[in-house]
Amino acid sequence: MNRSDILDKAKACVCGDREQDYGKPENSFGTIADLWNAYLYNVGRQATWPAITAKDVAVMLALLKIARIATGHAKADNWVDLAGYAACGGEIETGAE
């Protein structure tokens, strides 16, 4: 799979089925952030750092994909998902749609 294929697949994911299934990334990632913050608060860790944001969720999901790639057993989908999370994070940060 070349870089164009990866970007095309990522675009198809984040601009197609996934948004239709899960809603806009800023809303979905915001809900994830709320749940992660609630979890961290309940285990006594939330007070040690600022609340997680939707942008943080995009970054941490990208890091998850990087961790999977780092195992040496990466699949093409890891790279596609990484590109998708980067696109969603960039959109969240800039407020663009």
MOWO-V120851 format. One record per backbone hydrogen bond with DSSP energy under -0.5 kcal/mol. NH is the residue of the N-H (numbers start at 0). CO is the residue of the C=O. If there is no record, write none. Layout:
NH & CO
NH & CO
This chain:
5 & 1
6 & 2
7 & 3
8 & 4
9 & 5
10 & 6
11 & 7
12 & 8
13 & 9
14 & 10
15 & 12
16 & 11
17 & 12
18 & 12
19 & 15
20 & 16
21 & 17
22 & 18
26 & 23
27 & 23
28 & 24
29 & 25
30 & 26
31 & 27
32 & 28
33 & 29
34 & 30
35 & 31
36 & 32
37 & 33
38 & 34
39 & 35
40 & 36
41 & 37
42 & 38
43 & 40
44 & 39
45 & 39
47 & 44
48 & 45
56 & 52
57 & 53
58 & 54
59 & 55
60 & 56
61 & 57
62 & 58
63 & 59
64 & 60
65 & 61
66 & 62
67 & 63
68 & 64
69 & 65
70 & 66
70 & 67
71 & 68
72 & 67
77 & 74
78 & 74
78 & 75
79 & 75
80 & 76
81 & 77
82 & 78
83 & 79
84 & 80
85 & 81
86 & 82
87 & 83
88 & 84
89 & 85
90 & 86
91 & 87
92 & 88
93 & 89
94 & 90
95 & 90
